[in-house]
Amino acid sequence: MTDHLDGMPETEGFCEPVMPVETKAEAAATEFLSSFESFKDDVSERLGALDTRIGQLQTKAAMRRPALSTAAEVEPPHQKAFAAFLRRGEEEGLRALDLSTKGLNTQVNGEGGYLVDPRTSEMVSSVLRGSGSLRAISRVVQVEATAYDVLVDRAELEAGWLDEVTPATETTGPVIERISITLHELSANPRATQRILEDSAFDLEAWLAERIGDRFRRAEAAAFVLGTAANQPKGFLTKDLVPNGSEVWGELGYVVTGTSGGFDLNDPGDAIVDLVYALGAEYRANGTFVMNSKTAGEVRKMKDNQGRFLWVEGISEDNPARLLGYPVLLAEDMPDIGPNSPAMAFGDFSRGYTIAERPDVRILRDPYSAKPNVAFFATKRVGGDVTDFSAIKVLRFGTA
Protein backbone atom coordinates (compact mmCIF):
# COMPACT_ATOMS: atom_id res chain seq x y z
CA MET A 1 0.00 0.00 0.00
CA THR A 2 1.36 3.26 -1.10
CA ASP A 3 1.24 6.33 1.30
CA HIS A 4 -1.00 9.15 -0.08
CA LEU A 5 1.83 11.67 0.45
CA ASP A 6 4.13 9.86 -1.78
CA GLY A 7 5.08 11.72 -4.86
CA MET A 8 4.50 15.19 -3.34
CA PRO A 9 7.54 17.45 -3.25
CA GLU A 10 9.00 18.21 0.13
CA THR A 11 8.99 21.91 1.13
CA GLU A 12 11.35 23.19 3.76
CA GLY A 13 9.89 25.63 6.33
CA PHE A 14 6.30 24.90 5.46
CA CYS A 15 5.18 25.20 9.16
CA GLU A 16 6.70 27.68 11.66
CA PRO A 17 7.41 26.36 15.08
CA VAL A 18 4.60 27.19 17.53
CA MET A 19 5.50 28.84 20.91
CA PRO A 20 3.96 27.09 23.84
CA VAL A 21 1.03 28.91 25.49
CA GLU A 22 2.86 29.16 28.77
CA THR A 23 5.74 31.04 27.14
CA LYS A 24 3.42 33.65 25.53
CA ALA A 25 1.68 34.40 28.84
CA GLU A 26 4.97 34.86 30.60
CA ALA A 27 6.17 37.30 27.97
CA ALA A 28 2.95 39.34 28.12
CA ALA A 29 3.11 39.46 31.90
CA THR A 30 6.70 40.61 31.83
CA GLU A 31 5.88 43.35 29.33
CA PHE A 32 2.87 44.48 31.41
CA LEU A 33 4.89 44.59 34.63
CA SER A 34 7.59 46.58 32.88
CA SER A 35 5.05 49.08 31.56
CA PHE A 36 3.35 49.33 34.95
CA GLU A 37 6.64 50.02 36.71
CA SER A 38 7.36 52.81 34.23
CA PHE A 39 3.85 54.22 34.75
CA LYS A 40 4.24 54.04 38.54
CA ASP A 41 7.58 55.81 38.44
CA ASP A 42 6.09 58.54 36.24
CA VAL A 43 3.10 59.02 38.59
CA SER A 44 5.37 59.14 41.64
CA GLU A 45 7.51 61.75 39.95
CA ARG A 46 4.49 63.86 39.07
CA LEU A 47 3.03 63.60 42.59
CA GLY A 48 6.35 64.62 44.08
CA ALA A 49 6.47 67.69 41.86
CA LEU A 50 2.86 68.52 42.80
CA ASP A 51 3.62 68.23 46.53
CA THR A 52 6.59 70.54 46.09
CA ARG A 53 4.44 73.08 44.24
CA ILE A 54 1.69 72.97 46.89
CA GLY A 55 4.26 73.52 49.63
CA GLN A 56 5.64 76.55 47.80
CA LEU A 57 2.16 78.03 47.39
CA GLN A 58 1.32 77.48 51.07
CA THR A 59 4.54 79.20 52.10
CA LYS A 60 3.78 82.20 49.87
CA ALA A 61 0.20 82.40 51.19
CA ALA A 62 1.44 82.39 54.79
CA MET A 63 3.94 85.16 54.00
CA ARG A 64 1.24 87.27 52.33
CA ARG A 65 -1.39 86.72 55.04
CA PRO A 66 -2.41 90.09 56.59
CA ALA A 67 -2.14 90.75 60.31
CA LEU A 68 -5.90 90.50 60.77
CA SER A 69 -5.88 86.93 59.46
CA THR A 70 -3.21 85.99 61.98
CA ALA A 71 -5.24 87.59 64.73
CA ALA A 72 -8.30 85.67 63.66
CA GLU A 73 -6.51 82.40 64.41
CA VAL A 74 -6.36 83.24 68.12
CA GLU A 75 -10.00 84.24 68.38
CA PRO A 76 -11.64 80.79 68.67
CA PRO A 77 -10.19 79.95 72.14
CA HIS A 78 -11.42 83.26 73.50
CA GLN A 79 -14.74 82.87 71.73
CA LYS A 80 -15.19 79.40 73.23
CA ALA A 81 -14.32 80.61 76.73
CA PHE A 82 -16.58 83.63 76.33
CA ALA A 83 -19.50 81.41 75.26
CA ALA A 84 -18.97 79.25 78.36
CA PHE A 85 -19.02 82.38 80.50
CA LEU A 86 -22.27 83.62 78.93
CA ARG A 87 -24.13 80.31 79.04
CA ARG A 88 -22.95 78.82 82.31
CA GLY A 89 -21.10 81.58 84.11
CA GLU A 90 -17.76 79.75 83.87
CA GLU A 91 -14.98 82.31 84.26
CA GLU A 92 -12.00 79.96 84.47
CA GLY A 93 -11.52 79.85 80.71
CA LEU A 94 -11.39 83.64 80.40
CA ARG A 95 -9.10 84.01 83.37
CA ALA A 96 -6.68 81.53 81.84
CA LEU A 97 -6.41 83.48 78.61
CA ASP A 98 -4.09 86.42 78.17
CA LEU A 99 -6.67 87.83 75.77
CA SER A 100 -9.18 88.51 78.57
CA THR A 101 -8.94 91.56 80.76
CA LYS A 102 -11.02 92.08 83.84
CA GLY A 103 -11.75 95.68 84.74
CA LEU A 104 -13.31 96.98 87.94
CA ASN A 105 -15.98 99.64 88.10
CA THR A 106 -14.59 102.72 89.85
CA GLN A 107 -17.85 103.34 91.71
CA VAL A 108 -18.86 99.82 92.78
CA ASN A 109 -16.08 97.79 94.36
CA GLY A 110 -15.97 94.18 93.30
CA GLU A 111 -18.18 94.67 90.23
CA GLY A 112 -16.31 93.85 87.10
CA GLY A 113 -16.77 92.58 83.59
CA TYR A 114 -15.05 90.87 80.70
CA LEU A 115 -14.26 92.17 77.26
CA VAL A 116 -16.60 90.61 74.73
CA ASP A 117 -14.96 88.39 72.15
CA PRO A 118 -13.86 90.03 68.86
CA ARG A 119 -16.70 88.45 66.83
CA THR A 120 -19.41 89.81 69.14
CA SER A 121 -17.71 93.20 69.36
CA GLU A 122 -17.64 93.48 65.58
CA MET A 123 -21.34 92.61 65.37
CA VAL A 124 -22.15 95.34 67.89
CA SER A 125 -20.05 97.82 65.90
CA SER A 126 -21.85 96.85 62.69
CA VAL A 127 -25.21 97.66 64.27
CA LEU A 128 -23.89 101.06 65.37
CA ARG A 129 -22.40 101.89 61.98
CA GLY A 130 -25.59 100.95 60.18
CA SER A 131 -27.81 103.15 62.33
CA GLY A 132 -29.53 106.37 61.30
CA SER A 133 -27.51 108.58 63.63
CA LEU A 134 -24.78 111.19 63.35
CA ARG A 135 -22.24 108.40 63.72
CA ALA A 136 -22.76 107.65 60.02
CA ILE A 137 -21.53 111.10 58.92
CA SER A 138 -19.44 112.40 61.83
CA ARG A 139 -15.78 111.98 62.63
CA VAL A 140 -15.30 108.93 64.87
CA VAL A 141 -12.06 108.45 66.83
CA GLN A 142 -11.09 105.62 69.16
CA VAL A 143 -9.15 106.45 72.31
CA GLU A 144 -7.91 104.64 75.40
CA ALA A 145 -8.24 107.62 77.74
CA THR A 146 -11.30 108.99 79.57
CA ALA A 147 -11.42 112.14 77.40
CA TYR A 148 -10.38 113.33 73.98
CA ASP A 149 -9.05 116.84 73.37
CA VAL A 150 -9.50 118.60 70.05
CA LEU A 151 -7.42 121.69 69.25
CA VAL A 152 -9.05 124.04 66.77
CA ASP A 153 -7.28 126.98 65.14
CA ARG A 154 -10.09 129.37 64.27
CA ALA A 155 -7.88 132.25 63.09
CA GLU A 156 -7.98 133.18 59.43
CA LEU A 157 -4.62 132.44 57.82
CA GLU A 158 -3.20 135.51 56.13
CA ALA A 159 -1.24 135.50 52.91
CA GLY A 160 0.19 138.17 50.64
CA TRP A 161 2.40 138.88 47.66
CA LEU A 162 6.03 139.89 48.11
CA ASP A 163 8.77 141.17 45.86
CA GLU A 164 12.49 140.58 46.22
CA VAL A 165 13.21 143.66 48.36
CA THR A 166 10.10 144.17 50.51
CA PRO A 167 10.48 142.54 53.96
CA ALA A 168 7.77 140.09 54.99
CA THR A 169 5.39 141.26 57.69
CA GLU A 170 4.28 139.03 60.53
CA THR A 171 0.91 137.40 60.04
CA THR A 172 -1.81 137.22 62.65
CA GLY A 173 -1.11 134.64 65.34
CA PRO A 174 -3.27 131.55 65.73
CA VAL A 175 -6.38 131.50 67.91
CA ILE A 176 -6.42 128.06 69.49
CA GLU A 177 -9.56 126.63 71.05
CA ARG A 178 -9.43 123.45 73.11
CA ILE A 179 -12.52 121.23 73.12
CA SER A 180 -12.45 118.36 75.57
CA ILE A 181 -14.82 115.48 74.79
CA THR A 182 -15.51 113.47 77.93
CA LEU A 183 -16.31 109.79 77.48
CA HIS A 184 -19.43 108.68 79.33
CA GLU A 185 -20.58 105.16 80.13
CA LEU A 186 -23.32 103.77 77.95
CA SER A 187 -25.03 100.64 79.24
CA ALA A 188 -27.48 97.98 78.12
CA ASN A 189 -29.10 95.23 80.18
CA PRO A 190 -30.60 92.44 78.00
CA ARG A 191 -32.02 89.32 79.70
CA ALA A 192 -32.43 85.68 78.71
CA THR A 193 -33.90 82.61 80.37
CA GLN A 194 -31.61 79.85 81.57
CA ARG A 195 -33.40 77.37 79.30
CA ILE A 196 -32.48 79.42 76.24
CA LEU A 197 -28.88 79.67 77.40
CA GLU A 198 -28.67 75.89 77.71
CA ASP A 199 -29.93 75.40 74.15
CA SER A 200 -26.77 74.88 72.11
CA ALA A 201 -28.68 75.58 68.85
CA PHE A 202 -29.47 79.12 70.05
CA ASP A 203 -26.92 81.65 68.71
CA LEU A 204 -26.41 83.48 71.98
CA GLU A 205 -23.65 85.78 70.75
CA ALA A 206 -25.63 87.03 67.75
CA TRP A 207 -28.71 87.57 69.92
CA LEU A 208 -26.69 89.40 72.57
CA ALA A 209 -24.86 91.56 70.01
CA GLU A 210 -28.15 92.57 68.38
CA ARG A 211 -29.75 93.50 71.72
CA ILE A 212 -26.72 95.41 72.96
CA GLY A 213 -26.12 97.13 69.62
CA ASP A 214 -29.75 98.21 69.28
CA ARG A 215 -29.83 99.70 72.79
CA PHE A 216 -26.52 101.46 72.28
CA ARG A 217 -27.64 102.77 68.88
CA ARG A 218 -30.85 104.34 70.15
CA ALA A 219 -29.23 105.88 73.22
CA GLU A 220 -26.26 107.43 71.48
CA ALA A 221 -28.26 108.61 68.44
CA ALA A 222 -30.51 110.65 70.73
CA ALA A 223 -27.54 112.03 72.67
CA PHE A 224 -25.64 113.17 69.57
CA VAL A 225 -28.62 115.39 68.69
CA LEU A 226 -30.09 116.43 72.03
CA GLY A 227 -27.62 115.24 74.69
CA THR A 228 -27.12 117.53 77.67
CA ALA A 229 -23.48 116.55 78.45
CA ALA A 230 -24.62 115.40 81.91
CA ASN A 231 -23.33 111.80 81.88
CA GLN A 232 -23.91 111.71 78.12
CA PRO A 233 -22.52 113.28 74.92
CA LYS A 234 -23.29 116.90 74.05
CA GLY A 235 -25.91 117.14 71.30
CA PHE A 236 -25.33 119.66 68.53
CA LEU A 237 -28.83 121.13 68.85
CA THR A 238 -28.27 121.95 72.53
CA LYS A 239 -25.73 124.58 71.52
CA ASP A 240 -26.84 128.22 71.45
CA LEU A 241 -28.63 128.96 68.16
CA VAL A 242 -28.43 132.50 66.81
CA PRO A 243 -29.33 134.16 63.47
CA ASN A 244 -26.82 133.25 60.79
CA GLY A 245 -24.03 135.79 60.50
CA SER A 246 -24.21 136.93 64.11
CA GLU A 247 -22.77 133.79 65.70
CA VAL A 248 -19.51 133.69 67.62
CA TRP A 249 -17.41 130.71 68.62
CA GLY A 250 -19.60 128.31 70.58
CA GLU A 251 -22.83 129.19 68.72
CA LEU A 252 -24.53 127.71 65.66
CA GLY A 253 -26.11 129.94 63.04
CA TYR A 254 -29.63 129.40 61.74
CA VAL A 255 -31.81 130.62 58.90
CA VAL A 256 -35.63 130.83 59.06
CA THR A 257 -38.39 129.53 56.84
CA GLY A 258 -40.35 132.77 57.18
CA THR A 259 -43.45 130.94 58.44
CA SER A 260 -44.03 129.90 62.01
CA GLY A 261 -44.20 126.13 62.24
CA GLY A 262 -43.88 125.38 58.53
CA PHE A 263 -42.48 126.22 55.11
CA ASP A 264 -43.55 129.22 53.10
CA LEU A 265 -46.73 128.35 51.20
CA ASN A 266 -45.70 130.01 47.95
CA ASP A 267 -42.00 129.13 47.77
CA PRO A 268 -41.36 126.35 50.29
CA GLY A 269 -38.02 125.34 48.78
CA ASP A 270 -36.42 128.77 49.10
CA ALA A 271 -35.62 128.26 52.77
CA ILE A 272 -33.76 125.04 51.99
CA VAL A 273 -31.70 126.86 49.36
CA ASP A 274 -30.94 129.59 51.91
CA LEU A 275 -29.82 126.90 54.36
CA VAL A 276 -27.40 125.38 51.85
CA TYR A 277 -25.77 128.70 50.98
CA ALA A 278 -25.59 129.82 54.60
CA LEU A 279 -22.83 127.22 54.92
CA GLY A 280 -19.34 128.26 53.85
CA ALA A 281 -18.10 126.99 50.50
CA GLU A 282 -15.26 125.04 52.17
CA TYR A 283 -17.87 122.93 54.01
CA ARG A 284 -20.64 122.83 51.42
CA ALA A 285 -19.06 120.26 49.11
CA ASN A 286 -19.27 117.63 51.85
CA GLY A 287 -22.60 118.79 53.24
CA THR A 288 -25.40 116.49 54.42
CA PHE A 289 -29.00 117.26 55.35
CA VAL A 290 -30.20 115.90 58.71
CA MET A 291 -33.91 115.57 59.53
CA ASN A 292 -36.44 113.04 60.78
CA SER A 293 -38.94 111.10 58.68
CA LYS A 294 -41.85 113.47 59.31
CA THR A 295 -39.88 116.43 58.01
CA ALA A 296 -38.67 114.36 55.07
CA GLY A 297 -42.29 113.56 54.23
CA GLU A 298 -43.00 117.28 53.81
CA VAL A 299 -39.84 117.96 51.83
CA ARG A 300 -40.47 115.12 49.39
CA LYS A 301 -43.58 116.92 48.09
CA MET A 302 -41.64 120.00 46.99
CA LYS A 303 -41.04 120.75 43.32
CA ASP A 304 -39.07 123.38 41.45
CA ASN A 305 -40.47 125.77 38.86
CA GLN A 306 -40.15 123.08 36.21
CA GLY A 307 -42.28 120.63 38.19
CA ARG A 308 -39.32 118.44 39.17
CA PHE A 309 -39.07 117.09 42.69
CA LEU A 310 -36.28 118.53 44.82
CA TRP A 311 -35.96 115.14 46.53
CA VAL A 312 -34.38 112.19 44.69
CA GLU A 313 -34.87 108.83 46.37
CA GLY A 314 -31.77 106.73 47.03
CA ILE A 315 -31.28 103.42 45.26
CA SER A 316 -29.18 101.67 47.93
CA GLU A 317 -27.66 102.10 51.36
CA ASP A 318 -24.46 103.39 49.78
CA ASN A 319 -26.46 105.87 47.70
CA PRO A 320 -28.82 107.67 50.10
CA ALA A 321 -31.65 109.99 49.17
CA ARG A 322 -30.58 113.41 47.95
CA LEU A 323 -32.03 116.87 48.35
CA LEU A 324 -30.78 119.57 46.00
CA GLY A 325 -28.00 117.14 45.12
CA TYR A 326 -26.81 116.62 48.71
CA PRO A 327 -27.25 113.37 50.71
CA VAL A 328 -29.90 113.13 53.43
CA LEU A 329 -29.54 111.39 56.79
CA LEU A 330 -32.82 110.44 58.47
CA ALA A 331 -32.21 110.88 62.20
CA GLU A 332 -35.44 110.21 64.05
CA ASP A 333 -34.27 112.15 67.12
CA MET A 334 -34.38 115.43 65.21
CA PRO A 335 -37.33 117.61 66.31
CA ASP A 336 -40.59 117.62 64.39
CA ILE A 337 -41.66 120.70 62.45
CA GLY A 338 -43.22 123.23 64.81
CA PRO A 339 -43.09 126.92 65.78
CA ASN A 340 -39.41 127.96 65.89
CA SER A 341 -38.36 124.30 65.82
CA PRO A 342 -34.81 123.54 64.54
CA ALA A 343 -36.14 120.57 62.59
CA MET A 344 -33.51 120.50 59.84
CA ALA A 345 -29.73 120.90 59.75
CA PHE A 346 -27.15 121.01 56.98
CA GLY A 347 -23.42 120.78 57.34
CA ASP A 348 -20.15 118.97 57.00
CA PHE A 349 -20.51 116.83 60.12
CA SER A 350 -17.20 115.07 59.53
CA ARG A 351 -15.62 118.38 60.55
CA GLY A 352 -18.42 119.79 62.65
CA TYR A 353 -19.07 116.91 65.09
CA THR A 354 -16.62 114.46 66.66
CA ILE A 355 -17.47 111.19 68.38
CA ALA A 356 -14.85 109.70 70.71
CA GLU A 357 -15.18 106.16 72.03
CA ARG A 358 -13.36 103.32 73.70
CA PRO A 359 -13.13 100.43 71.21
CA ASP A 360 -14.02 97.74 73.75
CA VAL A 361 -17.37 96.53 75.07
CA ARG A 362 -17.47 94.94 78.53
CA ILE A 363 -20.10 92.60 79.86
CA LEU A 364 -21.06 91.34 83.32
CA ARG A 365 -23.22 88.24 83.83
CA ASP A 366 -25.80 88.50 86.61
CA PRO A 367 -27.82 85.31 87.33
CA TYR A 368 -29.28 86.57 90.63
CA SER A 369 -31.02 89.94 90.22
CA ALA A 370 -33.64 88.86 87.67
CA LYS A 371 -34.38 85.21 88.52
CA PRO A 372 -35.30 83.00 86.71
CA ASN A 373 -33.70 85.09 83.97
CA VAL A 374 -30.02 85.82 83.54
CA ALA A 375 -29.17 89.50 83.03
CA PHE A 376 -26.20 90.70 81.00
CA PHE A 377 -24.91 94.16 81.91
CA ALA A 378 -22.96 95.56 78.96
CA THR A 379 -21.07 98.86 79.03
CA LYS A 380 -19.26 101.03 76.52
CA ARG A 381 -17.67 104.47 76.84
CA VAL A 382 -18.52 107.12 74.26
CA GLY A 383 -18.65 110.92 74.02
CA GLY A 384 -19.41 113.55 71.41
CA ASP A 385 -19.43 117.30 70.85
CA VAL A 386 -19.35 120.00 68.19
CA THR A 387 -15.77 120.68 67.16
CA ASP A 388 -16.28 123.21 64.35
CA PHE A 389 -19.20 125.58 64.80
CA SER A 390 -18.86 126.99 61.29
CA ALA A 391 -19.44 123.57 59.71
CA ILE A 392 -23.12 123.22 60.74
CA LYS A 393 -26.15 125.39 59.99
CA VAL A 394 -29.74 124.93 61.21
CA LEU A 395 -33.13 125.65 59.63
CA ARG A 396 -35.57 127.17 62.10
CA PHE A 397 -39.29 127.03 61.34
CA GLY A 398 -40.14 130.57 62.32
CA THR A 399 -39.98 134.19 61.28
CA ALA A 400 -36.99 135.35 63.33
Disulfide bonds with the S-S distance in Angstrom:
none
